[in-house]
């Protein structure tokens, strides 16, 4: 529940940005949910703004509601499309990720070697990555997209983060 506040600010901020531009054409905005994440015990919602027929900017907010060390993630992205429909078809995505997870340190062991006490700290990390995918659009502006990719984490531990999803949403 403590991660609902950033989620609320995320969508309120984007709603305010789109309300400022009264001359927006129909079909420039998209809201989507990642159906794949819902199946694995996580929640990811995305907002995307179509800059023109070939590119868009967006951001995804992720949090896990199952027991996990992952707290939340914010992933802004830029997409370049190669399809016949406006802002649809095959795309290449460049993204960045800011996320928080819990790290456990200083395990104190008993005489049998079992960990009996540890310290927990929240770690914030940043990364950049690339993804590829496809976006499909119906006549009623329903959006379905499938994508996959990977990014590099820039922290003391290093590593990688996945970028994967099956999103379902609405263009308006």
C-alpha positions in Angstrom: 0.0 0.0 0.0 2.9 2.4 0.6 3.6 2.4 -3.1 0.2 3.6 -4.2 1.1 7.2 -3.6 3.8 7.4 -6.3 1.4 5.5 -8.6 -1.3 8.2 -8.0 1.1 11.1 -8.6 2.2 9.4 -11.8 -1.3 9.3 -13.4 -2.4 12.7 -11.9 0.6 14.3 -13.5 0.0 12.8 -16.9 -3.7 13.7 -16.7 -2.8 17.3 -16.0 -0.3 17.5 -18.9 -2.9 16.2 -21.4 -5.6 18.5 -20.1 -3.4 21.6 -20.7 -3.3 21.0 -24.5 -6.9 21.6 -25.6 -5.9 21.1 -29.3 -4.9 17.5 -28.9 -6.0 15.4 -31.9 -8.0 12.2 -31.2 -5.7 9.2 -30.9 -2.6 10.8 -29.4 -2.8 9.3 -25.9 -2.7 5.7 -24.7 -3.2 4.0 -21.3 -2.3 0.4 -20.9 -2.0 -2.4 -18.4 0.6 -5.2 -18.6 -1.5 -8.4 -18.6 1.7 -10.6 -18.3 2.7 -8.8 -15.1 -0.8 -9.4 -13.6 -0.3 -13.1 -14.0 3.0 -13.1 -12.1 1.8 -11.0 -9.1 2.8 -7.5 -10.3 1.1 -4.4 -11.6 2.4 -2.3 -14.4 0.5 0.6 -16.0 1.7 2.7 -18.8 0.9 6.1 -20.4 2.1 6.8 -23.9 1.9 10.0 -26.0 2.2 9.7 -29.8 4.5 12.5 -31.0 3.8 11.8 -34.6 3.1 8.8 -36.9 6.5 7.4 -36.3 7.4 8.0 -32.7 6.1 8.2 -29.2 7.1 8.9 -25.6 5.8 7.0 -22.6 6.4 5.8 -19.1 5.5 2.7 -17.1 5.0 2.4 -13.4 5.5 -1.0 -11.8 5.1 -2.5 -8.4 4.8 -6.0 -7.0 1.9 -6.9 -4.7 3.2 -10.5 -4.1 6.0 -11.0 -1.5 9.1 -9.7 -3.2 12.3 -7.7 -2.7 11.2 -5.4 -5.5 9.5 -2.2 -4.4 8.7 -0.2 -7.5 10.0 0.8 -10.9 9.5 3.8 -13.2 10.5 3.3 -16.8 10.3 6.2 -19.2 10.8 5.2 -22.9 11.0 6.5 -26.5 9.7 4.4 -29.4 10.3 4.5 -33.1 7.7 2.8 -35.3 8.0 1.1 -38.6 4.4 0.2 -39.4 1.8 1.4 -41.9 -0.7 2.6 -39.2 0.2 5.8 -37.2 2.3 4.8 -34.2 1.7 1.1 -34.7 3.5 -1.9 -36.1 7.1 -3.0 -35.3 9.0 -0.7 -33.0 12.4 -0.2 -31.4 12.4 1.2 -27.9 15.1 3.0 -25.9 14.3 3.1 -22.2 15.7 4.1 -18.8 14.7 2.5 -15.5 14.6 3.8 -11.9 13.7 1.2 -9.4 13.9 0.4 -5.8 14.4 -3.0 -4.1 15.3 -4.3 -0.7 18.8 -5.6 0.0 19.7 -7.8 2.9 23.1 -7.5 4.6 25.2 -8.6 7.6 23.7 -12.0 8.2 24.4 -13.2 11.7 24.6 -17.0 11.9 24.0 -19.3 14.8 26.3 -22.3 15.7 24.7 -24.4 13.0 25.4 -21.8 10.3 21.8 -20.7 9.9 21.1 -17.0 9.4 19.2 -15.7 12.5 19.4 -12.0 12.0 20.1 -9.6 9.1 19.8 -5.9 8.2 17.5 -4.7 5.4 18.1 -1.6 3.4 16.2 -0.1 0.4 18.4 0.3 -2.7 17.6 2.7 -5.6 19.2 1.8 -8.9 19.2 3.3 -12.4 19.7 1.6 -15.8 19.3 2.0 -19.6 18.1 -0.5 -22.1 16.7 -1.4 -25.5 13.6 -3.3 -26.5 11.8 -4.5 -29.6 8.1 -5.3 -30.1 4.9 -4.9 -32.1 1.9 -2.7 -31.4 -1.5 -3.7 -32.9 -4.4 -1.3 -33.2 -8.1 -2.0 -33.9 -10.5 0.3 -35.6 -12.0 1.2 -32.2 -8.6 2.3 -31.0 -7.9 -0.7 -28.7 -4.2 -1.3 -28.4 -2.4 -4.6 -27.9 1.4 -4.7 -27.8 4.0 -7.4 -27.2 7.6 -6.5 -26.5 10.9 -7.8 -25.0 14.2 -6.4 -24.2 16.9 -5.9 -21.6 18.8 -3.1 -19.8 22.0 -2.6 -17.9 21.9 -1.6 -14.3 24.4 1.0 -13.2 24.9 0.3 -9.5 27.6 -1.3 -7.4 26.2 -4.8 -8.0 25.6 -4.2 -11.7 23.5 -6.7 -13.5 20.6 -6.4 -15.9 16.8 -5.8 -15.8 14.2 -7.4 -18.1 11.7 -5.4 -20.2 8.9 -7.7 -21.2 5.2 -7.3 -21.6 1.9 -8.0 -23.2 0.0 -4.7 -22.8 -3.7 -4.1 -23.5 -5.1 -0.6 -23.5 -7.0 2.2 -25.2 -5.9 5.0 -27.5 -7.9 8.2 -27.2 
